[in-house]
């Protein structure tokens, strides 16, 4: 005996309900994974910003060191010139 059309319809509806439920579960899992990935991305972005700030501090420190080196060289040159002048003065005596 062939299945009754209502039985076939009921079977198809059950299959559709099962498929919809499976898709709902999959959607929920994907939403959860998406939230986790967003959280990881946010952490990485914060770390990146922190590294950029740290790099900027190092660059500023490097500029300060270069400025101090420049000042040191100028002071050294002035001291050397003064020493030469003192030697000239001593030679006059």
ZADO-1210 file (C-alpha; in nm, 4 decimals, padded with zeros to 6 digits):
<atoms>
<atom x="00.0000" y="00.0000" z="00.0000" code="UNK" pos="1"/>
<atom x="00.1292" y="00.3442" z="-00.0940" code="UNK" pos="2"/>
<atom x="00.1863" y="00.5965" z="00.1829" code="UNK" pos="3"/>
<atom x="-00.0970" y="00.8351" z="00.2290" code="UNK" pos="4"/>
<atom x="-00.0291" y="01.1913" z="00.1013" code="UNK" pos="5"/>
<atom x="-00.0711" y="01.3255" z="00.4544" code="UNK" pos="6"/>
<atom x="00.1965" y="01.0860" z="00.5792" code="UNK" pos="7"/>
<atom x="00.4311" y="01.2038" z="00.3047" code="UNK" pos="8"/>
<atom x="00.3553" y="01.5669" z="00.3904" code="UNK" pos="9"/>
<atom x="00.4073" y="01.4981" z="00.7609" code="UNK" pos="10"/>
<atom x="00.7412" y="01.3302" z="00.6884" code="UNK" pos="11"/>
<atom x="00.8541" y="01.6254" z="00.4731" code="UNK" pos="12"/>
<atom x="00.7477" y="01.8731" z="00.7455" code="UNK" pos="13"/>
<atom x="00.9418" y="01.6726" z="01.0062" code="UNK" pos="14"/>
<atom x="01.2496" y="01.6812" z="00.7803" code="UNK" pos="15"/>
<atom x="01.2111" y="02.0563" z="00.7362" code="UNK" pos="16"/>
<atom x="01.1752" y="02.1077" z="01.1119" code="UNK" pos="17"/>
<atom x="01.4862" y="01.8984" z="01.1736" code="UNK" pos="18"/>
<atom x="01.6743" y="02.0985" z="00.9113" code="UNK" pos="19"/>
<atom x="01.5576" y="02.4320" z="01.0601" code="UNK" pos="20"/>
<atom x="01.6642" y="02.3187" z="01.4099" code="UNK" pos="21"/>
<atom x="02.0026" y="02.2063" z="01.2794" code="UNK" pos="22"/>
<atom x="02.0477" y="02.5403" z="01.1042" code="UNK" pos="23"/>
<atom x="01.9512" y="02.7254" z="01.4245" code="UNK" pos="24"/>
<atom x="02.2141" y="02.5298" z="01.6206" code="UNK" pos="25"/>
<atom x="02.4743" y="02.5943" z="01.3522" code="UNK" pos="26"/>
<atom x="02.3822" y="02.9632" z="01.3460" code="UNK" pos="27"/>
<atom x="02.4208" y="02.9853" z="01.7245" code="UNK" pos="28"/>
<atom x="02.7597" y="02.8133" z="01.7087" code="UNK" pos="29"/>
<atom x="02.8714" y="03.0506" z="01.4332" code="UNK" pos="30"/>
<atom x="02.7536" y="03.3514" z="01.6339" code="UNK" pos="31"/>
<atom x="02.9511" y="03.2266" z="01.9333" code="UNK" pos="32"/>
<atom x="03.2636" y="03.1713" z="01.7227" code="UNK" pos="33"/>
<atom x="03.2176" y="03.5140" z="01.5681" code="UNK" pos="34"/>
<atom x="03.1997" y="03.6709" z="01.9150" code="UNK" pos="35"/>
<atom x="03.5153" y="03.4847" z="02.0192" code="UNK" pos="36"/>
<atom x="03.6987" y="03.5983" z="01.7068" code="UNK" pos="37"/>
<atom x="03.5866" y="03.9571" z="01.7630" code="UNK" pos="38"/>
<atom x="03.7180" y="03.9377" z="02.1179" code="UNK" pos="39"/>
<atom x="04.0525" y="03.7992" z="01.9980" code="UNK" pos="40"/>
<atom x="04.0709" y="04.0688" z="01.7313" code="UNK" pos="41"/>
<atom x="04.0011" y="04.3377" z="01.9898" code="UNK" pos="42"/>
<atom x="04.2792" y="04.2021" z="02.2115" code="UNK" pos="43"/>
<atom x="04.5198" y="04.1975" z="01.9168" code="UNK" pos="44"/>
<atom x="04.4241" y="04.5531" z="01.8209" code="UNK" pos="45"/>
<atom x="04.4834" y="04.6693" z="02.1783" code="UNK" pos="46"/>
<atom x="04.8194" y="04.4939" z="02.1835" code="UNK" pos="47"/>
<atom x="04.9072" y="04.6526" z="01.8490" code="UNK" pos="48"/>
<atom x="04.8149" y="04.9972" z="01.9814" code="UNK" pos="49"/>
<atom x="05.0278" y="04.9314" z="02.2891" code="UNK" pos="50"/>
<atom x="05.3216" y="04.8296" z="02.0704" code="UNK" pos="51"/>
<atom x="05.2781" y="05.1394" z="01.8558" code="UNK" pos="52"/>
<atom x="05.2846" y="05.3555" z="02.1708" code="UNK" pos="53"/>
<atom x="05.5940" y="05.1762" z="02.2954" code="UNK" pos="54"/>
<atom x="05.7618" y="05.2232" z="01.9576" code="UNK" pos="55"/>
<atom x="05.6816" y="05.5936" z="01.9703" code="UNK" pos="56"/>
<atom x="05.8436" y="05.6136" z="02.3153" code="UNK" pos="57"/>
<atom x="06.1568" y="05.4430" z="02.1814" code="UNK" pos="58"/>
<atom x="06.1672" y="05.6805" z="01.8852" code="UNK" pos="59"/>
<atom x="06.1372" y="05.9789" z="02.1197" code="UNK" pos="60"/>
<atom x="06.4109" y="05.8376" z="02.3401" code="UNK" pos="61"/>
<atom x="06.6275" y="05.7856" z="02.0332" code="UNK" pos="62"/>
<atom x="06.5745" y="06.1490" z="01.9331" code="UNK" pos="63"/>
<atom x="06.6670" y="06.2609" z="02.2845" code="UNK" pos="64"/>
<atom x="06.9843" y="06.0529" z="02.2735" code="UNK" pos="65"/>
<atom x="07.0742" y="06.2079" z="01.9370" code="UNK" pos="66"/>
<atom x="07.0131" y="06.5569" z="02.0799" code="UNK" pos="67"/>
<atom x="07.2308" y="06.4822" z="02.3839" code="UNK" pos="68"/>
<atom x="07.5013" y="06.3420" z="02.1568" code="UNK" pos="69"/>
<atom x="07.4879" y="06.6594" z="01.9481" code="UNK" pos="70"/>
<atom x="07.5127" y="06.8754" z="02.2618" code="UNK" pos="71"/>
<atom x="07.7979" y="06.6624" z="02.3900" code="UNK" pos="72"/>
<atom x="07.9853" y="06.7059" z="02.0627" code="UNK" pos="73"/>
<atom x="07.9351" y="07.0836" z="02.0719" code="UNK" pos="74"/>
<atom x="08.0539" y="07.1021" z="02.4321" code="UNK" pos="75"/>
<atom x="08.3539" y="06.8831" z="02.3472" code="UNK" pos="76"/>
<atom x="08.4457" y="07.1107" z="02.0557" code="UNK" pos="77"/>
<atom x="08.4163" y="07.4218" z="02.2742" code="UNK" pos="78"/>
<atom x="08.6285" y="07.2642" z="02.5468" code="UNK" pos="79"/>
<atom x="08.8909" y="07.1654" z="02.2902" code="UNK" pos="80"/>
<atom x="08.8966" y="07.5222" z="02.1555" code="UNK" pos="81"/>
<atom x="08.9320" y="07.6589" z="02.5089" code="UNK" pos="82"/>
<atom x="09.2186" y="07.4173" z="02.5773" code="UNK" pos="83"/>
<atom x="09.3914" y="07.5354" z="02.2587" code="UNK" pos="84"/>
<atom x="09.3478" y="07.8974" z="02.3661" code="UNK" pos="85"/>
<atom x="09.4896" y="07.8127" z="02.7101" code="UNK" pos="86"/>
<atom x="09.7887" y="07.6486" z="02.5448" code="UNK" pos="87"/>
<atom x="09.8390" y="07.9621" z="02.3331" code="UNK" pos="88"/>
<atom x="09.8126" y="08.1739" z="02.6479" code="UNK" pos="89"/>
<atom x="10.0668" y="07.9558" z="02.8293" code="UNK" pos="90"/>
<atom x="10.3018" y="07.9803" z="02.5347" code="UNK" pos="91"/>
<atom x="10.2966" y="08.3602" z="02.5671" code="UNK" pos="92"/>
<atom x="10.4339" y="08.3525" z="02.9221" code="UNK" pos="93"/>
</atoms>
